[in-house]
Amino acid sequence: MSKHIPVMPERAIELLDVKDGGIYVDGTLGRGGHSKLILDRLGNGKLYCFDLDEEAIDECKQNLKDHENVVYIHDNFMNMNKYICHVDGILLDLGVSSPQFDEAERGFSYRYDGPLDMRMNREDELSAYQVINEYPQEELARILWQYGEERNARRIAAEIVENRPIDTTMQLVDVIKSALPAKVLSKKGHPAKQTFQAIRIEVNHELDSLKSFLSRFDEILNVNGKLVIITFHSLEDKLVKHCFKALSTVNDDKRIALRPEEIEKARYILLNHGDKADEEEIEANRRAKSAIIRGVKKVYDKER
Ligand SMILES: C[S@@+](CC[C@H](N)C(=O)[O-])C[C@H]1O[C@@H](n2cnc3c(N)ncnc32)[C@H](O)[C@@H]1O
């Protein structure tokens, strides 16, 4: 099985600023790379780990078996408020792990032949098969355009509908290729990349989960607590960037008209403005290429 190399591990830990004895959450456990680094600094604190993928949790129970202060939760990170309150730090490293991509039978990859699955949580009902074979053409085109930023969304959606039923990832790749003009096919990068990204986001409700989490995490984060998020495409990064900006600037649009004492202080401060991996890391781990890491720190509670 392929390994997962954690992205920007030092920067993530630096931004999270793990304190001995604290309560932390890894919302996207994966293969536990970031969790291990948190645990190494945690002393007798506690780490709560979430993942939609039961395989990830089972493997980490092995990988991290020397640590007793870990709680594993097989659920969406958007539900973390149901399980915990008063935490000192939360890390999200979004998207799919290398083992998920590299196992053909999970159906995430346009490089290996497998069933059209793409579910992070195998207990979910919706799979890529249903999206590809049952969604109306217009809906498919919208998904490819919105979640994949695919310029040829309409052509690809029409070709998919024309070629139903489509059973496997490689059949889907062929259908996508046959929908694209030669000019697009000759470009660098895999022609199915954006379509696969879009379908995966739809199957796993990835943007809805992130939005829901961003609207609720404040309830459980302690003052001086930090939230650090690693994103891998512009749709995710836009959501995180706008949320962090809104949290760290209050009544900004009216600021010029206000007296200094009227300016409400923001309850959060930005820890950075979005860092990227350096060349050396990208060379060693291609997944790091599109990654952006952002962090915020809570400085006041709601009722000041
Ligand atoms: C990029 S990997 C994380 C890798 C991890 N940081 C490591 O170092 O091994 C993302 C993981 O988060 C999980 N995941 C993605 N979205 C999730 C969500 N909304 N709730 C819970 N887990 C999620 C995926 O199943 C995957 O295992």
The ligand as an SDF file (V2000), in Angstrom:
LIG
                    3D

 27 29  0  0  0  0  0  0  0  0999 V2000
   -4.9560   14.7210    2.7200 C   0  0  0  0  0  0  0  0  0  0  0  0
   -5.4940   13.3970    3.7080 S   0  0  0  0  0  0  0  0  0  0  0  0
   -4.8160   13.7790    5.2990 C   0  0  0  0  0  0  0  0  0  0  0  0
   -3.4400   13.2410    5.4860 C   0  0  0  0  0  0  0  0  0  0  0  0
   -2.8970   13.3780    6.8930 C   0  0  0  0  0  0  0  0  0  0  0  0
   -2.7340   14.7570    7.2900 N   0  0  0  0  0  0  0  0  0  0  0  0
   -1.5730   12.6560    7.0180 C   0  0  0  0  0  0  0  0  0  0  0  0
   -0.5530   13.3000    7.3070 O   0  0  0  0  0  0  0  0  0  0  0  0
   -1.5390   11.4300    6.8450 O   0  0  0  0  0  0  0  0  0  0  0  0
   -7.1750   13.7600    3.9710 C   0  0  0  0  0  0  0  0  0  0  0  0
   -7.9220   12.7450    4.7990 C   0  0  0  0  0  0  0  0  0  0  0  0
   -9.0810   13.3790    5.3120 O   0  0  0  0  0  0  0  0  0  0  0  0
  -10.2090   12.5940    5.1250 C   0  0  0  0  0  0  0  0  0  0  0  0
  -11.3180   13.5340    4.9450 N   0  0  0  0  0  0  0  0  0  0  0  0
  -11.5410   14.3700    3.9170 C   0  0  0  0  0  0  0  0  0  0  0  0
  -12.6400   15.1030    4.1340 N   0  0  0  0  0  0  0  0  0  0  0  0
  -13.0990   14.7560    5.3600 C   0  0  0  0  0  0  0  0  0  0  0  0
  -14.1940   15.1900    6.1640 C   0  0  0  0  0  0  0  0  0  0  0  0
  -15.0590   16.1150    5.7460 N   0  0  0  0  0  0  0  0  0  0  0  0
  -14.3470   14.6440    7.3940 N   0  0  0  0  0  0  0  0  0  0  0  0
  -13.4860   13.6910    7.8410 C   0  0  0  0  0  0  0  0  0  0  0  0
  -12.4470   13.2280    7.1080 N   0  0  0  0  0  0  0  0  0  0  0  0
  -12.2550   13.7650    5.8940 C   0  0  0  0  0  0  0  0  0  0  0  0
   -9.9170   11.7300    3.9270 C   0  0  0  0  0  0  0  0  0  0  0  0
  -10.6310   10.5170    4.0160 O   0  0  0  0  0  0  0  0  0  0  0  0
   -8.4020   11.5270    4.0510 C   0  0  0  0  0  0  0  0  0  0  0  0
   -8.1040   10.3580    4.7730 O   0  0  0  0  0  0  0  0  0  0  0  0
  1  2  1  0
  2  3  1  0
  2 10  1  0
  3  4  1  0
  4  5  1  0
  5  6  1  0
  5  7  1  0
  7  8  2  0
  7  9  1  0
 10 11  1  0
 11 12  1  0
 11 26  1  0
 12 13  1  0
 13 14  1  0
 13 24  1  0
 14 15  1  0
 14 23  1  0
 15 16  2  0
 16 17  1  0
 17 18  1  0
 17 23  2  0
 18 19  1  0
 18 20  2  0
 20 21  1  0
 21 22  2  0
 22 23  1  0
 24 25  1  0
 24 26  1  0
 26 27  1  0
M  CHG  2   2   1   9  -1
M  END
$$$$
